[in-house]
Amino acid sequence: MSAQQAAAEQALPRARSAPWVVLSYLAIGLAAALPRVLNLGVFLSGDESQFWIHRSAVFLQALRTRDWAATAISTHPGVTTMWLGSAGMLLRRALTDWGWLQDQSFPTLLAVLRMPTALVHVAAILLGYALLRRMLAPAAAALAALLWALDPFVVAFSRVLHVDALAGTFMTLSALAACLYWHHQRRARWLILSGVAAGLALLSKSPGLALIPWVGLVALLAQRSNVRTFERSNVSGAWSFVVPLLAWGAVAAITVFALWPALWVSPLDAFRQIQIGVEAEGAQPHMMGNFFLGRQDDSPGALFYPVALALRLTPWTLLGLLLLAPAWWRRRALERRDLAALACLALIVVAALTLFPKKFNRYVEPIFPALDIMAAVGLVGILDFGFWILDLSAMSAISPETILAEFP
């Protein structure tokens, strides 16, 4: 068989599956977009009305007057939120000037203000799906993207001008791209994508800092593993561990510096503001108190976030996480590494949040996309396990040795 014939035979299945791949992207895009953009202006959250709308207006004014130091406004730091809020304000003015926005009621203006944030989440889910298709089986990747797109807790915070969902979206993209680089394909584009997304997560909210030790751990374990991808790559130990980490950190730092103008003129003041915010807010119970397990508790203990997760997870996600254990050993080695890495990131975030006395349900939102991805693998894996049992039953008439050979 000639090389041209072999290439043609390999291209034929891809050509046949191309329409289904396009349809899967359309379905996931609609699943992500519809709950995020429909009726976007029918409610207003307290943090938006008190903080983020005003902060976005101040941020936009600082950009217009080139008062770069004035862009250090929030201790979160919430820079991505203010960029997107500013984009919403510019979009509203442009649509009004062009005569395309006749309705000037508050719900309509609020919907336009939030629209860039909602669309960023939709685009990120589609990008995440593209990454997942390179890491998981097609069915698991599609289900993972759907669970991520339709998770009600994630959707709720993806519809408002706030920081938690943006931090979670960018952290998930960074983690997926990092897993793709260190576990699958050592291509510079995955490392750059992970670094850029990490920088955006850091600009969104402080839990993005969890990516720093997590990426170091992923790189270290990948360096010490004997994954076949690395065995075939004749790279030095320094390049396969230290240099990519430094490159990842440099890309993240450049992203943070480029998108936060306050760092251009007064970086120490900007970082000091974040430090003060962490010490003043995170290290102290919430000023309005808290409520946990049926009683007032200003500083809930270590059970707070496990209980919050159990109550906030959808039944499908919870079932998938429970089914992940029996389906674990039916997964490929690289898939298990990816899932273990995502679980490790979730544990790091929860452990870090537990150390602070100030606790809210929404603080743990950034790990929900990772949990949805793991749950999808559990749901698909248990179906594969069931089909495998049926296949073994059908083969039982052949020989006992054949059946035993199927077991891992």
LUMMAR-808889 format. One record per residue (C-alpha): residue number from 1; x, y, z. Coordinates in steps of 0.1 Angstrom, whole numbers, plus 5000, padded with zeros to 4 digits. Each point is the difference from the previous one (the first is absolute). Example, Ala and Ser with C-alpha at 12.3 -4.5 7.8 and 13.67 -1.06 7.14 Angstrom:
2
ATOM   n    u    v    w
ATOM   1 5123 4955 5078
ATOM   2 5014 5034 4993
END
This chain:
408
ATOM   n    u    v    w
ATOM   1 5000 5000 5000
ATOM   2 5014 5034 4990
ATOM   3 5004 5029 5024
ATOM   4 4973 5019 4982
ATOM   5 4975 4972 5003
ATOM   6 5007 4996 5037
ATOM   7 4996 5037 5006
ATOM   8 4967 4999 4980
ATOM   9 4987 4972 5022
ATOM  10 5009 5018 5032
ATOM  11 4984 5032 4987
ATOM  12 4967 4983 4991
ATOM  13 4988 4993 5036
ATOM  14 5009 5036 5010
ATOM  15 4980 5014 4971
ATOM  16 4970 4979 5009
ATOM  17 5001 5011 5036
ATOM  18 5006 5037 4992
ATOM  19 4963 5009 4998
ATOM  20 4994 4983 5034
ATOM  21 5029 5020 5015
ATOM  22 4986 5032 4987
ATOM  23 4965 4991 5014
ATOM  24 5016 4992 5034
ATOM  25 5016 5035 5001
ATOM  26 4967 5016 4990
ATOM  27 4981 4980 5027
ATOM  28 5024 5009 5027
ATOM  29 5002 5036 4989
ATOM  30 4962 5003 5002
ATOM  31 4999 4982 5034
ATOM  32 5025 5024 5013
ATOM  33 4986 5032 4984
ATOM  34 4962 4996 5006
ATOM  35 5000 4999 5038
ATOM  36 5026 5027 5002
ATOM  37 4985 5026 4976
ATOM  38 4962 4996 5003
ATOM  39 4982 5024 5023
ATOM  40 5034 5013 5010
ATOM  41 4986 5033 5015
ATOM  42 4971 4987 5021
ATOM  43 5019 5001 5033
ATOM  44 5028 5019 5017
ATOM  45 5024 4986 5026
ATOM  46 5011 5019 5030
ATOM  47 5037 5000 4992
ATOM  48 4993 5013 4965
ATOM  49 4979 5029 5012
ATOM  50 5024 5009 5029
ATOM  51 5034 4993 4985
ATOM  52 5006 4986 4965
ATOM  53 4980 5023 4978
ATOM  54 5015 5030 5017
ATOM  55 5035 4985 5000
ATOM  56 4997 4993 4963
ATOM  57 4990 5036 4993
ATOM  58 5030 5013 5021
ATOM  59 5023 4975 4982
ATOM  60 4987 5012 4965
ATOM  61 5005 5037 5010
ATOM  62 5035 4992 5012
ATOM  63 5008 4984 4967
ATOM  64 4986 5030 4981
ATOM  65 5020 5025 5020
ATOM  66 5031 4978 5000
ATOM  67 5000 5001 5038
ATOM  68 5016 4965 5002
ATOM  69 5004 5000 5037
ATOM  70 4963 5005 5005
ATOM  71 4993 4966 4984
ATOM  72 5010 4983 5033
ATOM  73 4965 5001 5015
ATOM  74 4991 4967 5015
ATOM  75 5019 4977 5023
ATOM  76 4988 4969 4981
ATOM  77 5015 5015 4977
ATOM  78 4970 4995 4976
ATOM  79 5019 5015 4970
ATOM  80 4983 4976 4975
ATOM  81 4966 5009 5014
ATOM  82 5007 5037 4996
ATOM  83 5013 4996 4965
ATOM  84 4968 4981 4990
ATOM  85 4978 5025 5018
ATOM  86 5018 5028 4981
ATOM  87 4994 4981 4968
ATOM  88 4963 4997 5008
ATOM  89 4998 5038 5006
ATOM  90 5018 5007 4967
ATOM  91 4977 4975 4982
ATOM  92 4969 5017 5015
ATOM  93 5012 5035 4988
ATOM  94 5009 4987 4966
ATOM  95 4966 4983 4995
ATOM  96 4982 5031 5011
ATOM  97 5020 5023 4977
ATOM  98 4994 4977 4971
ATOM  99 4963 5001 5007
ATOM 100 4999 4962 5005
ATOM 101 4990 5002 5037
ATOM 102 4967 5019 5003
ATOM 103 4989 4985 5033
ATOM 104 5018 5020 5028
ATOM 105 4984 4982 5029
ATOM 106 5022 4988 5028
ATOM 107 4995 4963 4993
ATOM 108 5011 5004 4964
ATOM 109 5030 5021 5010
ATOM 110 5010 4975 5026
ATOM 111 4997 4971 4975
ATOM 112 5023 5019 4976
ATOM 113 5024 5007 5029
ATOM 114 5002 4964 5009
ATOM 115 5002 4986 4964
ATOM 116 5038 5001 4996
ATOM 117 5004 4980 5032
ATOM 118 4975 4974 4989
ATOM 119 5015 4996 4966
ATOM 120 5035 4996 5014
ATOM 121 4987 4970 5020
ATOM 122 4984 4985 4969
ATOM 123 5032 5004 4980
ATOM 124 5020 4985 5028
ATOM 125 4977 4969 5002
ATOM 126 5004 4995 4963
ATOM 127 5038 5003 5003
ATOM 128 4999 4976 5030
ATOM 129 4981 4975 4979
ATOM 130 5026 5002 4973
ATOM 131 5027 4993 5026
ATOM 132 4979 4972 5015
ATOM 133 4997 4983 4966
ATOM 134 5038 4997 4999
ATOM 135 5001 4984 5035
ATOM 136 4969 4978 5003
ATOM 137 4979 4977 4979
ATOM 138 4975 5019 4979
ATOM 139 4969 4990 5020
ATOM 140 5017 5009 5033
ATOM 141 5012 5034 4986
ATOM 142 4966 5009 4987
ATOM 143 4982 4990 5033
ATOM 144 5027 5019 5020
ATOM 145 4994 5032 4980
ATOM 146 4962 4996 5003
ATOM 147 5002 4996 5038
ATOM 148 5023 5030 5002
ATOM 149 4977 5021 4978
ATOM 150 4968 4990 5018
ATOM 151 5012 4999 5036
ATOM 152 4974 5023 5017
ATOM 153 5025 5012 5026
ATOM 154 5025 5010 4973
ATOM 155 4973 5015 4978
ATOM 156 4987 5022 5028
ATOM 157 5033 5017 5005
ATOM 158 5008 5001 4963
ATOM 159 4970 5023 4995
ATOM 160 5012 5028 5023
ATOM 161 5028 5025 5001
ATOM 162 5020 4983 5027
ATOM 163 5033 4983 5006
ATOM 164 4995 4964 5011
ATOM 165 4988 4985 4968
ATOM 166 5027 5017 4980
ATOM 167 5026 4987 5023
ATOM 168 4986 4965 4996
ATOM 169 4997 5002 4962
ATOM 170 5036 5012 4996
ATOM 171 5014 4975 5026
ATOM 172 4983 4971 4982
ATOM 173 5014 5011 4966
ATOM 174 5035 5004 5015
ATOM 175 4998 4965 5016
ATOM 176 4987 4983 4969
ATOM 177 5027 5016 4978
ATOM 178 5027 4991 5026
ATOM 179 4988 4964 5001
ATOM 180 5000 4999 4962
ATOM 181 5036 5013 4999
ATOM 182 5015 4979 5028
ATOM 183 4981 4968 4994
ATOM 184 4992 4999 4963
ATOM 185 5018 5023 4976
ATOM 186 5029 5022 5009
ATOM 187 4991 5028 4976
ATOM 188 5007 5036 5008
ATOM 189 4965 5011 4992
ATOM 190 4985 4980 5029
ATOM 191 5026 5014 5024
ATOM 192 4993 5036 4989
ATOM 193 4962 4995 5002
ATOM 194 5004 4986 5035
ATOM 195 5022 5029 5011
ATOM 196 4976 5026 4985
ATOM 197 4970 4985 5016
ATOM 198 5019 4998 5033
ATOM 199 5007 5037 4997
ATOM 200 4964 5007 4994
ATOM 201 4990 4979 5030
ATOM 202 5024 5019 5022
ATOM 203 4986 5033 4987
ATOM 204 4965 4987 5009
ATOM 205 5003 4989 5036
ATOM 206 5027 4988 5025
ATOM 207 4990 4962 4998
ATOM 208 5018 5001 4967
ATOM 209 5032 4998 5020
ATOM 210 4993 4963 5005
ATOM 211 5011 4994 4965
ATOM 212 5036 5009 5009
ATOM 213 5007 4970 5023
ATOM 214 4977 4978 4980
ATOM 215 5019 5006 4967
ATOM 216 5033 4993 5018
ATOM 217 4986 4967 5013
ATOM 218 4987 4990 4966
ATOM 219 5033 5007 4983
ATOM 220 5019 4982 5027
ATOM 221 4979 4969 4998
ATOM 222 5001 5000 4962
ATOM 223 5038 5003 5001
ATOM 224 5002 4970 5023
ATOM 225 4975 4979 4980
ATOM 226 5008 4976 4972
ATOM 227 4972 5011 4977
ATOM 228 5008 4987 4965
ATOM 229 4997 5036 4986
ATOM 230 5030 5010 5021
ATOM 231 5019 4969 4993
ATOM 232 5000 5007 4963
ATOM 233 5010 5036 5005
ATOM 234 5037 5005 5002
ATOM 235 4999 5031 5023
ATOM 236 5023 5008 5029
ATOM 237 4988 4999 5035
ATOM 238 5003 5037 5004
ATOM 239 4979 5008 4969
ATOM 240 4973 4975 5009
ATOM 241 4995 5015 5035
ATOM 242 5016 5033 5010
ATOM 243 5000 5019 4967
ATOM 244 4963 4993 4992
ATOM 245 4990 5011 5035
ATOM 246 5020 5032 4997
ATOM 247 4984 5006 4966
ATOM 248 4965 4994 5015
ATOM 249 5007 5024 5028
ATOM 250 5014 5026 4976
ATOM 251 4969 4998 4978
ATOM 252 4977 5003 5030
ATOM 253 5019 5029 5013
ATOM 254 5000 5018 4966
ATOM 255 4963 4995 4998
ATOM 256 4994 5015 5034
ATOM 257 5023 5029 4993
ATOM 258 4986 5008 4966
ATOM 259 4963 5000 5011
ATOM 260 5004 5019 5033
ATOM 261 5011 5035 4993
ATOM 262 5006 5008 5037
ATOM 263 5031 4977 4998
ATOM 264 5015 5022 4974
ATOM 265 5004 5029 5023
ATOM 266 4996 4988 5036
ATOM 267 5004 4962 5003
ATOM 268 5008 5000 5037
ATOM 269 4969 5020 5009
ATOM 270 4978 4977 4980
ATOM 271 5014 4969 5017
ATOM 272 4999 5016 5034
ATOM 273 4963 5007 4994
ATOM 274 4994 4963 4993
ATOM 275 5020 4990 5031
ATOM 276 4980 5023 5022
ATOM 277 4967 4987 4985
ATOM 278 5010 4964 5007
ATOM 279 5010 5008 5036
ATOM 280 4970 5023 5007
ATOM 281 4973 4980 4983
ATOM 282 5010 4963 4996
ATOM 283 5017 4998 5034
ATOM 284 4969 5013 5018
ATOM 285 4965 4986 5002
ATOM 286 4974 5017 4979
ATOM 287 4988 5032 5016
ATOM 288 4963 4990 4996
ATOM 289 5006 4965 5015
ATOM 290 4994 4966 4985
ATOM 291 4976 4971 5004
ATOM 292 5009 4963 5000
ATOM 293 4983 4967 5009
ATOM 294 4969 5017 5014
ATOM 295 5017 5026 5022
ATOM 296 5018 5033 4998
ATOM 297 5037 4994 4996
ATOM 298 5023 5029 4991
ATOM 299 5030 4977 4993
ATOM 300 4988 4966 4988
ATOM 301 5026 4972 5002
ATOM 302 5015 4975 4976
ATOM 303 4966 4984 4992
ATOM 304 4987 5032 4984
ATOM 305 5012 4994 4964
ATOM 306 4994 4962 4999
ATOM 307 4964 5007 5011
ATOM 308 4997 5029 4975
ATOM 309 5012 4977 4972
ATOM 310 4976 4972 5009
ATOM 311 4971 5025 4999
ATOM 312 5011 5019 4969
ATOM 313 5010 4972 4977
ATOM 314 4973 4987 4976
ATOM 315 4988 4965 5004
ATOM 316 5017 4990 4967
ATOM 317 5033 5015 5011
ATOM 318 4998 4984 5034
ATOM 319 4991 4966 4984
ATOM 320 5029 5003 4975
ATOM 321 5025 5007 5028
ATOM 322 4988 4970 5019
ATOM 323 5003 4978 4969
ATOM 324 5035 5013 4992
ATOM 325 5016 4975 5024
ATOM 326 4986 4968 4985
ATOM 327 5007 5014 4965
ATOM 328 5035 5012 5008
ATOM 329 5020 4970 4989
ATOM 330 4981 4997 4967
ATOM 331 5015 5034 4990
ATOM 332 5032 5004 4982
ATOM 333 5031 5010 5020
ATOM 334 5001 5035 4985
ATOM 335 4964 5005 5009
ATOM 336 5006 4990 5035
ATOM 337 5029 5024 5003
ATOM 338 4977 5028 4987
ATOM 339 4972 4991 5024
ATOM 340 5024 4998 5030
ATOM 341 5015 5034 4991
ATOM 342 4965 5016 4999
ATOM 343 4991 4984 5033
ATOM 344 5032 5012 5015
ATOM 345 4992 5036 4989
ATOM 346 4966 4998 5016
ATOM 347 5015 4987 5032
ATOM 348 5026 5028 5001
ATOM 349 4973 5027 4995
ATOM 350 4977 4985 5027
ATOM 351 5029 4996 5024
ATOM 352 5011 5036 4995
ATOM 353 4965 5014 5004
ATOM 354 4994 4979 5031
ATOM 355 5030 5018 5017
ATOM 356 4981 5033 5000
ATOM 357 4972 5007 5025
ATOM 358 4980 5019 4974
ATOM 359 4980 4975 4980
ATOM 360 4973 5001 4973
ATOM 361 4986 4974 4977
ATOM 362 5010 5020 4969
ATOM 363 5037 5000 5010
ATOM 364 5002 4963 4990
ATOM 365 4983 5006 4966
ATOM 366 5034 5000 4981
ATOM 367 5004 4962 5005
ATOM 368 4965 4991 4986
ATOM 369 5011 4997 4963
ATOM 370 5028 4975 5011
ATOM 371 4975 4980 5020
ATOM 372 4976 4999 4970
ATOM 373 5028 4987 4978
ATOM 374 5009 4973 5024
ATOM 375 4963 4991 5004
ATOM 376 4996 4997 4963
ATOM 377 5028 4974 4998
ATOM 378 4984 4981 5028
ATOM 379 4966 4999 4983
ATOM 380 5014 4990 4966
ATOM 381 5024 4976 5016
ATOM 382 4973 4980 5019
ATOM 383 4981 4997 4967
ATOM 384 5032 4986 4984
ATOM 385 5003 4977 5029
ATOM 386 4965 4987 4994
ATOM 387 5006 4994 4963
ATOM 388 5032 4982 5009
ATOM 389 4981 4977 5024
ATOM 390 4975 4992 4972
ATOM 391 5029 4993 4976
ATOM 392 5015 4976 5025
ATOM 393 4967 4982 5004
ATOM 394 4998 4996 4963
ATOM 395 5035 4986 4999
ATOM 396 4994 4975 5028
ATOM 397 4994 4972 4975
ATOM 398 5034 5004 4985
ATOM 399 5024 4991 5029
ATOM 400 5007 5010 5036
ATOM 401 5035 5011 4990
ATOM 402 4986 5026 4976
ATOM 403 4977 5015 5027
ATOM 404 5029 5002 5026
ATOM 405 5021 5017 4974
ATOM 406 4975 5029 4999
ATOM 407 5006 5009 5036
ATOM 408 5026 5028 5007
END
